[in-house]
Amino acid sequence: MKAQAIASITWTAVTGGTKVAVRMLMSIRRAKGQVKKGSKKFYKTLVDSGIPKDDAYQMSKAFATPAMELLSIRNMVNMAREMGE
Protein backbone atom coordinates (compact mmCIF):
# COMPACT_ATOMS: atom_id res chain seq x y z
CA MET A 1 0.00 0.00 0.00
CA LYS A 2 1.32 3.43 -0.89
CA ALA A 3 2.17 5.95 1.79
CA GLN A 4 -0.27 8.39 0.23
CA ALA A 5 -3.12 5.88 0.58
CA ILE A 6 -2.22 5.22 4.22
CA ALA A 7 -2.09 8.95 4.91
CA SER A 8 -5.46 9.41 3.22
CA ILE A 9 -7.05 6.61 5.25
CA THR A 10 -5.56 7.98 8.48
CA TRP A 11 -6.72 11.52 7.70
CA THR A 12 -10.24 10.31 6.93
CA ALA A 13 -10.39 8.34 10.19
CA VAL A 14 -9.15 11.27 12.27
CA THR A 15 -11.35 13.94 10.69
CA GLY A 16 -14.37 11.63 10.57
CA GLY A 17 -14.07 10.98 14.29
CA THR A 18 -13.68 14.67 14.95
CA LYS A 19 -16.80 15.46 12.95
CA VAL A 20 -18.82 12.93 14.92
CA ALA A 21 -17.54 14.32 18.23
CA VAL A 22 -18.31 17.91 17.22
CA ARG A 23 -21.79 16.97 16.02
CA MET A 24 -22.45 15.08 19.24
CA LEU A 25 -21.31 18.00 21.38
CA MET A 26 -23.43 20.44 19.39
CA SER A 27 -26.46 18.15 19.73
CA ILE A 28 -25.95 17.95 23.49
CA ARG A 29 -25.58 21.72 23.71
CA ARG A 30 -28.75 22.23 21.64
CA ALA A 31 -30.65 19.75 23.81
CA LYS A 32 -29.54 21.51 27.00
CA GLY A 33 -30.78 24.78 25.54
CA GLN A 34 -34.15 23.20 24.80
CA VAL A 35 -34.37 21.91 28.38
CA LYS A 36 -33.61 25.38 29.76
CA LYS A 37 -36.14 26.95 27.41
CA GLY A 38 -38.78 24.42 28.42
CA SER A 39 -38.04 24.97 32.10
CA LYS A 40 -38.41 28.74 31.73
CA LYS A 41 -41.68 28.32 29.85
CA PHE A 42 -42.94 25.88 32.48
CA TYR A 43 -42.01 28.37 35.24
CA LYS A 44 -43.81 31.20 33.44
CA THR A 45 -46.91 29.05 32.93
CA LEU A 46 -46.96 28.09 36.60
CA VAL A 47 -46.60 31.71 37.75
CA ASP A 48 -49.31 32.81 35.29
CA SER A 49 -51.57 30.09 36.74
CA GLY A 50 -51.26 31.62 40.20
CA ILE A 51 -48.61 29.41 41.79
CA PRO A 52 -46.20 31.37 44.04
CA LYS A 53 -42.86 32.16 42.41
CA ASP A 54 -40.81 30.16 44.93
CA ASP A 55 -42.93 27.04 44.42
CA ALA A 56 -42.94 27.52 40.65
CA TYR A 57 -39.15 27.82 40.68
CA GLN A 58 -38.76 24.59 42.67
CA MET A 59 -41.16 22.77 40.33
CA SER A 60 -39.43 24.01 37.18
CA LYS A 61 -36.06 23.09 38.65
CA ALA A 62 -37.35 19.59 39.44
CA PHE A 63 -38.62 19.41 35.85
CA ALA A 64 -35.24 20.28 34.31
CA THR A 65 -32.80 18.52 36.65
CA PRO A 66 -33.22 14.90 35.41
CA ALA A 67 -32.84 15.94 31.77
CA MET A 68 -29.74 18.02 32.53
CA GLU A 69 -28.23 15.06 34.40
CA LEU A 70 -28.83 12.82 31.38
CA LEU A 71 -27.25 15.39 29.08
CA SER A 72 -24.15 15.76 31.25
CA ILE A 73 -21.10 14.49 29.35
CA ARG A 74 -19.51 13.36 32.61
CA ASN A 75 -22.60 11.29 33.44
CA MET A 76 -22.66 9.84 29.91
CA VAL A 77 -19.04 8.71 30.29
CA ASN A 78 -19.80 7.16 33.69
CA MET A 79 -22.84 5.31 32.27
CA ALA A 80 -20.72 3.98 29.39
CA ARG A 81 -18.07 2.78 31.85
CA GLU A 82 -20.70 1.02 33.96
CA MET A 83 -22.12 -0.72 30.88
CA GLY A 84 -18.64 -1.91 29.91
CA GLU A 85 -17.97 -3.53 33.27
C-alpha positions as CSV (number, residue, x, y, z in Angstrom):
1,M,0.0,0.0,0.0
2,K,1.3,3.4,-0.9
3,A,2.2,5.9,1.8
4,Q,-0.3,8.4,0.2
5,A,-3.1,5.9,0.6
6,I,-2.2,5.2,4.2
7,A,-2.1,9.0,4.9
8,S,-5.5,9.4,3.2
9,I,-7.1,6.6,5.3
10,T,-5.6,8.0,8.5
11,W,-6.7,11.5,7.7
12,T,-10.2,10.3,6.9
13,A,-10.4,8.3,10.2
14,V,-9.2,11.3,12.3
15,T,-11.3,13.9,10.7
16,G,-14.4,11.6,10.6
17,G,-14.1,11.0,14.3
18,T,-13.7,14.7,15.0
19,K,-16.8,15.5,12.9
20,V,-18.8,12.9,14.9
21,A,-17.5,14.3,18.2
22,V,-18.3,17.9,17.2
23,R,-21.8,17.0,16.0
24,M,-22.5,15.1,19.2
25,L,-21.3,18.0,21.4
26,M,-23.4,20.4,19.4
27,S,-26.5,18.1,19.7
28,I,-25.9,18.0,23.5
29,R,-25.6,21.7,23.7
30,R,-28.7,22.2,21.6
31,A,-30.6,19.7,23.8
32,K,-29.5,21.5,27.0
33,G,-30.8,24.8,25.5
34,Q,-34.2,23.2,24.8
35,V,-34.4,21.9,28.4
36,K,-33.6,25.4,29.8
37,K,-36.1,27.0,27.4
38,G,-38.8,24.4,28.4
39,S,-38.0,25.0,32.1
40,K,-38.4,28.7,31.7
41,K,-41.7,28.3,29.8
42,F,-42.9,25.9,32.5
43,Y,-42.0,28.4,35.2
44,K,-43.8,31.2,33.4
45,T,-46.9,29.0,32.9
46,L,-47.0,28.1,36.6
47,V,-46.6,31.7,37.7
48,D,-49.3,32.8,35.3
49,S,-51.6,30.1,36.7
50,G,-51.3,31.6,40.2
51,I,-48.6,29.4,41.8
52,P,-46.2,31.4,44.0
53,K,-42.9,32.2,42.4
54,D,-40.8,30.2,44.9
55,D,-42.9,27.0,44.4
56,A,-42.9,27.5,40.6
57,Y,-39.1,27.8,40.7
58,Q,-38.8,24.6,42.7
59,M,-41.2,22.8,40.3
60,S,-39.4,24.0,37.2
61,K,-36.1,23.1,38.7
62,A,-37.4,19.6,39.4
63,F,-38.6,19.4,35.8
64,A,-35.2,20.3,34.3
65,T,-32.8,18.5,36.7
66,P,-33.2,14.9,35.4
67,A,-32.8,15.9,31.8
68,M,-29.7,18.0,32.5
69,E,-28.2,15.1,34.4
70,L,-28.8,12.8,31.4
71,L,-27.3,15.4,29.1
72,S,-24.1,15.8,31.2
73,I,-21.1,14.5,29.4
74,R,-19.5,13.4,32.6
75,N,-22.6,11.3,33.4
76,M,-22.7,9.8,29.9
77,V,-19.0,8.7,30.3
78,N,-19.8,7.2,33.7
79,M,-22.8,5.3,32.3
80,A,-20.7,4.0,29.4
81,R,-18.1,2.8,31.9
82,E,-20.7,1.0,34.0
83,M,-22.1,-0.7,30.9
84,G,-18.6,-1.9,29.9
85,E,-18.0,-3.5,33.3
